[in-house]
Amino acid sequence: MQGKILLAVIVTVLVIATILYYIYSKGTTTSAKPIALGVEFNAHATPFFMLLDGNLLGKNNINVTSLLLFRTGMELAAAVARGDVTAGQACLGPIIMMIDKGIPVKIIGKVHDGGYALVVNPGRVKEVRDLNGRAVYTPGPGTQAYFLALKIQDEYNISFSEIKTMQPQEILAGLLSGSIDAAILPKPFPEVAESKGLKILLESSEVWPNMPGSYLFATIEYLEKNPDVARKIIALVKNSVDDVKKEPVQAAKTLAKWLGISEDTALKAIQTIQWSTDIDIQQIQDYIDFMYSEGVIKEKYNASSLTASI
């Protein structure tokens, strides 16, 4: 029952936030070319939430016609394919999956590394080896969490019985109800689970120190027509990431408001994400090679060809 109530609250917050900022953004009129943004509904998007709270996009003459929030990067990718989103923030896996599916986008900036954790039921799982032969839940193939599950198997010489797919909010409800023993989730879901008695067994940084996180992307068509707007967004996000690192308590207040969680939980999540705006081409290439080796993408892309310097 507790899990179902929590799930309902989270979903309600998602719907309200999406509608609220969609209406707000539609009311913004500037001389700039319009842009439809999409970001993930988790702690990875904290810099964007801070920009929105300060109306810094509008103040910099960026005409956001809509802002859409998504539970996973793969949902966001589908929205880009439909033409609902022209730019935004998503984890590297979903961005590369977009490109692999023929969706013309480019990586234009970076937000963070890592940002995930393995959460377990402490009554059933005491250490990593206890996961051998057990199912683990992630938001699905193509997500960073899915690839982290593969890395855990490789690094700890274990084999999950199955890597199951479920939405983050539903996984959280399953952990709380006891129907799920182990899951890999984006921040702040692990911290929310921990606050309810679950255990964070591994941080992504422990398993995969150089794990890529979220990046900024835009469609090629939008970049060609509006490079000035893209440059502004990159600069604003960089400044906002710097603010998250300098003022994590204030950032936690913003995140807590957007996601409907406690400030303490938000702060724990923010402090375990490796915030960085420096694009490392080799890091992206290593990730592409890993995706290709696992048979998730059809082609071993050259990382340099997927990024755009504007």
N, C-alpha and C positions, 0 to 999 in steps of 0.2 A: 504493500500500500504506500509506504514512504517513497519508494522509487517512482511509482506512478504519479504521485503528487508532484514530486520534484520535476519529473519529465514534463508534466503539464505546465508548470510554472516557467520552465526554460523555453518551451515552445511558444508560450504566450508572449514572453519578453521578446523573442525573435520576431514574431508577427508584428507586435506593436512598434518595435524599433524600425523595422523595414518600412512600414506604412508611414511612420512619423517623418523619417528623413526623405522618403520619396516625395511626400507632399511639400516638405520644407524646400527641397532642392528644386522642385518644379516651379516654385515661386521666385527663384533667383533669375534675374535677367541682367546680363552684362553684354559688352561688345565682343567678348571672346567667343570662339567657336564652342558649341556644346560638347560635353563629354559625359558618357554614362559609365559610372564607376561600379566595380564589384569588389567586395572584400570578404574575407572569411569571418564568421561569427565566433571568434575566439580571441585569446590574448595576443596572438600573432599580429592582429590588426590594431593594437593599442596606439601606435603612432597616428593612424588614420582617425581613430576615435578622438584623439586629442586635437587634431586639425579641425575636425568637424565641430567639436565643442567650442573652439575659439573662432569659428567661422573664418579660418585662415584661407580656405580655398576661395571663398567669395571675395574676401578682402584683397586677394591677389588676382582678381578679375578672371577667375576660372569658373566657367558656367557649367556647374554640375547639374545636368537635367534630371538625373536619377542616381540614387545610391542603393544598391541591392546587396543584402547580406546573405551569406550562404553557409550552410552547416559544414560543408566539405569543399575542398578545392575542385573535386570532380564535378560537383553541382555547378560551381562557378564556371568551369570549362564548358559545360553544356550551355550555359547562358551566353557565353562568348560565341559559341557555334550558332546559336539562334539569332545573334545580332543584338541581344539585350544589353550587352556590356562591351565597351570599347577599350577599357583599360582598368587596371586595378592591382590588387595584391593577392598572390596565391603562392602556395608552396611549390618548390621546383618540380616535383614529380608531376602534378597536374598540368603545369605549363608545358613540360616536355611532351606529355601525353596529348595535349592540344596540337602541338606541332606535328606529332606522329600521325595524328588523325587528319592532317591537312588543313588545320585552322591556322591562317596566316598571322601569327603574333611574334613579337620579339621581346626579349628580356631587356629592360631598360634601367633597372636599378635593383637594389637589395635592401632587405629590412633586418633579417637576423639569420643566425644559424641555430640548429637544434630546435628545442621547443616542444619536445615530446617526452613521455615517460611510460614505463610499464607499471601498471597497477594490478595488484593481486588481492585476493581474499586471504588475509593472514592466518585464518584458521585452517586453510587447506594448502597454502603455498608458503613455505618458510624461506626457501632459497631457489636460485635459478634452476638447479637440476630437478626440482620438483615439478617443473613445467614440462619435462620430457613426457611425451605421450598425451599431453592435455591440449585442449583447444585454446586458442587465443583469438580475441576479437580485435578487429581494426575497422576503420571506416571504409576499407575496400581496396582492391588492386589499383595501383596507380597513385595511391596516397603515400605520403612520407611514412605514416605509421606502418603500412604494409611492408615497405622496404626495410624499416627498422626491425620488424619481426623476422625477416630473412637474415638480417645481420646478426640478430641475437642467436639464431640457430647456428650460424657459422662460427661466431665468436665463442660460444659456450658449449659447442658440440652437443646440442640437443635437437630434438625433432618434435615439433608440435604435431598433434594428431590432425589438426586442421587449422587454417587461418580463416576464420569466419568473418563475414561482412555484416555490419550494422551501423546505423547512424550514431554519432557520438552521444547524443542525448539518450538514445535507447540503450547504448552500452552502459552508460552511467547508471541508468535505472536498473539494469540487469545486475550490475555489481552490487548495488545497494540492496537488491532483493535476495541476493545469494544465488541467482541462477547462472551467473557468469563468474568464473574463477580468476581469469586473467584477461587483460586488455591493454592495448597500446593506444594512447589518446593524446591529442594536442592539448597544450596548456589553455585554460586552467582546469580542464576536466579532471586531471590527476589530483590536483590540490583540493578540488571540491570533494572528490571521493575520499581523500585522506582525512578531510575534516569530518567525515561521516564514519570513520573507523576502518577504512580500507588502508592498504599499505603501498607506498611507492617503492617498488623493489629496485628499479633501475631508472636513472635519468638517461636520456638519449646521449648526452655528452660522455657518459661512462662507457657506453657501448661503441659509440661512433663519434669520436672527438671532433672530427671535421665534417659532421653531418650538415648538409645544406638545409636551410629553412625556407623562409618566404622571400619572394622577389617581386619586383614591380614589372608589369608587362603592359603592352599596348598592341592593338592590331596594326599591321603594317600600313594599311590604308590611312588610319588616323595619324600615325607618325609622319607619313609623307605630307599630309595636308596641314598638320598642326604641331610641328616640332617645338614651337615656342611654348605651347601649353604643356607638352610632355616635360620640357626642361624645368618649368615652374614646379610641376608636381614632384619631380625627382628632388629638387632643391628643398621643397617644403617637407617632404618625408624625411630627408636626411637631417634637417634641423629638428624635426619631431623625434626622431630616434635619439639624437643627442640629448634632447630634453628628458626622454624616458630614462636614459642612463644617469643623467645628472639629478633628476628629481623623481626617483621611483615611487615615493610616497604619493606625490600628486598624480603621477600616472596611474597608480593603483586606484585612486579615488575615481578617476575617469573610467577605468576598466570596470570597476565594481558597479558603477551606475549603468553602464551599457549592458552588462551581462547579468545584472541582478544577483551578484554574489557579494560576500563580505569583503571589506577592504584588506583584511589580513590574508584572505585566500588569494585575492588579486595580487597582492604584494609578493607573496611566495612564488606565484607563477611568473611574474615579471622578472624576479631576481634569478630565476633559473633558466632564462632564455639568453642566448648569447647574441646581443644586439650588435649588428654590424652592417654598414652600408658599402663596404668594400667588396666589389665583385672580383672573385678569384676564378679565372677561366679554367685553371687546372682542376679546381674543386668541382666545377660544373661538369667538366669532361669525365672525371672519375665517376661521377654520379650517372652520367649517360652510359658509360661503359658497363656499370653495374646493372642498370636497367636492361641493357641489351643482353648481357650475359644471363639474365634471369628470364629472357624471352618475353619481356613486357612491351618492348618497342620493336618495330620492324627494322630500324636502321640505326647504325652507330654514328650519330651525328657529330659533326665538328662543333664543339662548344662555341667557338668564335663566330660561327655563322648564325648562331641563335641569339646573339646579343646585338644591340645597336648602341652606338655612341652618338649622342645627339647634343 
